[in-house]
């Protein structure tokens, strides 16, 4: 079967939030938590115009850039290991390549 890993159970609450971002560049999603990281465990994104979307730890890229078509979207289903994670004490931001209405729904944990 190869190299398989399993994260031991964490006793943390899953939280959710959303942002209706519309500004070109970085848009705040979750404020920094001192001494903690924000781990994104699922995402849904929909954009009204063609747009490229990526996640940032403060100003540093922490995800791939996801190109979306007009009225297109993306779903990253539940991933216990997380899709991306901020550096300790940094905010989670979403970066848009176009100033257009973009809905971002996120489930996350703070670790």
Order of alpha helices (4+ residues) and beta strands (2+ residues): beta-beta-beta-beta-beta-beta-beta-beta-beta-beta
